[in-house]
Amino acid sequence: MRVAVALVLVFGVAYLADRVAPREVDVTRALEVAGAEGLESSEEGNPFLRRARILSKMILLLLPEYAVVVLVLGAARAFIFPHMDPAVGNDLLLAV
C-alpha cells in the first residue's frame, strides 16, 4: 500500500510539475543557475570521482536535515500518535 501511494505521489508530482513549468527556458540562464559553468572541464575527469564529489556534497547537506527531522518527529511523537504505545502491539491496520 505504501509503495503504491509513493509511486503515485512521485510520478503524479513529476507530471504536475512538468505541466506547470514554463515551456520556453533560456538555456544559458539554466546552466548558470545549475552551476554548470565549469562542466566541460569536469567532464574530462574520472566519472567515479565526480560522482563521489557530488555524493559527498549531498551527504553534507542532507544528513543534518535528516537528523533535525528525526529529532523533531521523535520529540512530537506523543502528540502526533497519542494512542500508539508498546501495549498496542504491531498491527497492519496501525501501520496503514
Distance bins in CASP14 RR format, pairs under 12 A and 6 or more apart:
PFRMAT RR
TARGET T0000
AUTHOR 0000-0000-0000
RMODE 2
METHOD distances of the structure
MODEL  1
1 7 0 0 0 0 0 1 0 0 0 0 0
1 8 0 0 0 0 0 1 0 0 0 0 0
1 92 0 0 0 0 1 0 0 0 0 0 0
1 93 0 0 0 0 0 1 0 0 0 0 0
1 95 0 0 0 0 1 0 0 0 0 0 0
1 96 1 0 1 0 0 0 0 0 0 0 0
2 8 0 0 0 0 0 1 0 0 0 0 0
2 9 0 0 0 0 0 1 0 0 0 0 0
2 92 0 0 0 0 0 1 0 0 0 0 0
2 95 0 0 0 0 1 0 0 0 0 0 0
2 96 1 0 0 1 0 0 0 0 0 0 0
3 9 0 0 0 0 0 1 0 0 0 0 0
3 10 0 0 0 0 0 1 0 0 0 0 0
4 10 0 0 0 0 0 1 0 0 0 0 0
4 11 0 0 0 0 0 1 0 0 0 0 0
4 96 0 0 0 0 0 1 0 0 0 0 0
5 11 0 0 0 0 0 1 0 0 0 0 0
5 12 0 0 0 0 0 1 0 0 0 0 0
5 96 0 0 0 0 1 0 0 0 0 0 0
6 12 0 0 0 0 0 1 0 0 0 0 0
6 13 0 0 0 0 0 1 0 0 0 0 0
7 13 0 0 0 0 0 1 0 0 0 0 0
7 14 0 0 0 0 0 1 0 0 0 0 0
8 14 0 0 0 0 0 1 0 0 0 0 0
8 15 0 0 0 0 0 1 0 0 0 0 0
8 16 0 0 0 0 0 1 0 0 0 0 0
9 15 0 0 0 0 0 1 0 0 0 0 0
9 16 0 0 0 0 0 1 0 0 0 0 0
10 16 0 0 0 0 0 1 0 0 0 0 0
10 17 0 0 0 0 0 1 0 0 0 0 0
11 17 0 0 0 0 0 1 0 0 0 0 0
11 18 0 0 0 0 0 1 0 0 0 0 0
12 18 0 0 0 0 1 0 0 0 0 0 0
12 19 0 0 0 0 1 0 0 0 0 0 0
12 20 0 0 0 0 0 1 0 0 0 0 0
13 19 0 0 0 0 0 1 0 0 0 0 0
13 20 0 0 0 0 0 1 0 0 0 0 0
14 20 0 0 0 0 0 1 0 0 0 0 0
14 21 0 0 0 0 0 1 0 0 0 0 0
15 21 0 0 0 0 0 1 0 0 0 0 0
21 30 0 0 0 0 0 1 0 0 0 0 0
22 29 0 0 0 0 0 1 0 0 0 0 0
22 30 0 0 0 0 0 1 0 0 0 0 0
24 30 0 0 0 0 0 1 0 0 0 0 0
25 31 0 0 0 0 0 1 0 0 0 0 0
25 33 0 0 0 0 0 1 0 0 0 0 0
25 34 0 0 0 0 0 1 0 0 0 0 0
26 32 0 0 0 0 1 0 0 0 0 0 0
26 33 0 0 0 0 1 0 0 0 0 0 0
27 33 0 0 0 0 0 1 0 0 0 0 0
27 34 0 0 0 0 0 1 0 0 0 0 0
27 36 0 0 0 0 0 1 0 0 0 0 0
28 34 0 0 0 0 0 1 0 0 0 0 0
28 35 0 0 0 0 0 1 0 0 0 0 0
28 36 0 0 0 0 0 1 0 0 0 0 0
28 37 0 0 0 0 1 0 0 0 0 0 0
29 35 0 0 0 0 0 1 0 0 0 0 0
29 36 0 0 0 0 0 1 0 0 0 0 0
29 37 0 0 0 0 0 1 0 0 0 0 0
30 36 0 0 0 0 1 0 0 0 0 0 0
30 37 0 0 0 0 0 1 0 0 0 0 0
30 39 0 0 0 0 0 1 0 0 0 0 0
31 37 1 0 0 1 0 0 0 0 0 0 0
31 38 0 0 0 0 1 0 0 0 0 0 0
31 39 1 0 0 1 0 0 0 0 0 0 0
31 40 0 0 0 0 0 1 0 0 0 0 0
32 38 0 0 0 0 0 1 0 0 0 0 0
32 39 0 0 0 0 0 1 0 0 0 0 0
35 42 0 0 0 0 0 1 0 0 0 0 0
36 42 0 0 0 0 1 0 0 0 0 0 0
36 43 0 0 0 0 0 1 0 0 0 0 0
38 44 0 0 0 0 0 1 0 0 0 0 0
38 45 0 0 0 0 0 1 0 0 0 0 0
38 50 0 0 0 0 0 1 0 0 0 0 0
39 45 0 0 0 0 0 1 0 0 0 0 0
39 50 0 0 0 0 1 0 0 0 0 0 0
41 50 0 0 0 0 0 1 0 0 0 0 0
42 49 0 0 0 0 1 0 0 0 0 0 0
42 50 1 0 1 0 0 0 0 0 0 0 0
42 51 0 0 0 0 0 1 0 0 0 0 0
42 53 0 0 0 0 1 0 0 0 0 0 0
42 54 0 0 0 0 0 1 0 0 0 0 0
43 49 0 0 0 0 0 1 0 0 0 0 0
43 50 0 0 0 0 1 0 0 0 0 0 0
44 50 0 0 0 0 1 0 0 0 0 0 0
45 51 0 0 0 0 0 1 0 0 0 0 0
45 52 0 0 0 0 0 1 0 0 0 0 0
45 53 0 0 0 0 0 1 0 0 0 0 0
46 52 0 0 0 0 1 0 0 0 0 0 0
46 53 0 0 0 0 1 0 0 0 0 0 0
47 53 0 0 0 0 0 1 0 0 0 0 0
47 54 0 0 0 0 0 1 0 0 0 0 0
48 54 0 0 0 0 0 1 0 0 0 0 0
48 55 0 0 0 0 0 1 0 0 0 0 0
49 55 0 0 0 0 0 1 0 0 0 0 0
49 56 0 0 0 0 0 1 0 0 0 0 0
50 56 0 0 0 0 0 1 0 0 0 0 0
50 57 0 0 0 0 0 1 0 0 0 0 0
51 57 0 0 0 0 0 1 0 0 0 0 0
51 58 0 0 0 0 0 1 0 0 0 0 0
52 58 0 0 0 0 0 1 0 0 0 0 0
52 59 0 0 0 0 0 1 0 0 0 0 0
53 59 0 0 0 0 0 1 0 0 0 0 0
53 60 0 0 0 0 0 1 0 0 0 0 0
54 60 0 0 0 0 0 1 0 0 0 0 0
54 61 0 0 0 0 0 1 0 0 0 0 0
55 61 0 0 0 0 0 1 0 0 0 0 0
55 62 0 0 0 0 0 1 0 0 0 0 0
55 63 0 0 0 0 0 1 0 0 0 0 0
56 62 0 0 0 0 0 1 0 0 0 0 0
56 63 0 0 0 0 0 1 0 0 0 0 0
57 63 0 0 0 0 0 1 0 0 0 0 0
58 64 0 0 0 0 0 1 0 0 0 0 0
58 65 0 0 0 0 0 1 0 0 0 0 0
58 66 0 0 0 0 0 1 0 0 0 0 0
59 65 0 0 0 0 0 1 0 0 0 0 0
59 66 0 0 0 0 1 0 0 0 0 0 0
59 67 0 0 0 0 0 1 0 0 0 0 0
60 66 0 0 0 0 0 1 0 0 0 0 0
61 67 0 0 0 0 0 1 0 0 0 0 0
62 68 0 0 0 0 0 1 0 0 0 0 0
62 69 0 0 0 0 0 1 0 0 0 0 0
63 69 0 0 0 0 0 1 0 0 0 0 0
63 70 0 0 0 0 0 1 0 0 0 0 0
64 70 0 0 0 0 0 1 0 0 0 0 0
64 71 0 0 0 0 0 1 0 0 0 0 0
65 71 0 0 0 0 0 1 0 0 0 0 0
65 72 0 0 0 0 0 1 0 0 0 0 0
66 72 0 0 0 0 0 1 0 0 0 0 0
66 73 0 0 0 0 0 1 0 0 0 0 0
67 73 0 0 0 0 0 1 0 0 0 0 0
67 74 0 0 0 0 0 1 0 0 0 0 0
68 74 0 0 0 0 0 1 0 0 0 0 0
68 75 0 0 0 0 0 1 0 0 0 0 0
69 75 0 0 0 0 0 1 0 0 0 0 0
69 76 0 0 0 0 0 1 0 0 0 0 0
70 76 0 0 0 0 0 1 0 0 0 0 0
70 77 0 0 0 0 0 1 0 0 0 0 0
71 77 0 0 0 0 0 1 0 0 0 0 0
72 79 0 0 0 0 0 1 0 0 0 0 0
72 80 0 0 0 0 0 1 0 0 0 0 0
73 79 0 0 0 0 0 1 0 0 0 0 0
73 80 1 0 0 1 0 0 0 0 0 0 0
73 81 0 0 0 0 1 0 0 0 0 0 0
74 80 0 0 0 0 1 0 0 0 0 0 0
74 81 0 0 0 0 0 1 0 0 0 0 0
74 84 0 0 0 0 0 1 0 0 0 0 0
76 82 0 0 0 0 0 1 0 0 0 0 0
77 83 0 0 0 0 0 1 0 0 0 0 0
77 84 1 0 0 1 0 0 0 0 0 0 0
77 85 0 0 0 0 0 1 0 0 0 0 0
78 84 0 0 0 0 1 0 0 0 0 0 0
78 85 0 0 0 0 1 0 0 0 0 0 0
81 88 0 0 0 0 1 0 0 0 0 0 0
81 94 0 0 0 0 1 0 0 0 0 0 0
81 95 0 0 0 0 0 1 0 0 0 0 0
82 88 0 0 0 0 0 1 0 0 0 0 0
83 89 0 0 0 0 0 1 0 0 0 0 0
83 91 0 0 0 0 0 1 0 0 0 0 0
83 94 0 0 0 0 1 0 0 0 0 0 0
84 90 0 0 0 0 0 1 0 0 0 0 0
84 91 0 0 0 0 0 1 0 0 0 0 0
84 94 1 0 0 1 0 0 0 0 0 0 0
84 95 0 0 0 0 0 1 0 0 0 0 0
85 94 0 0 0 0 0 1 0 0 0 0 0
88 94 1 0 0 1 0 0 0 0 0 0 0
88 95 0 0 0 0 0 1 0 0 0 0 0
89 95 0 0 0 0 0 1 0 0 0 0 0
END
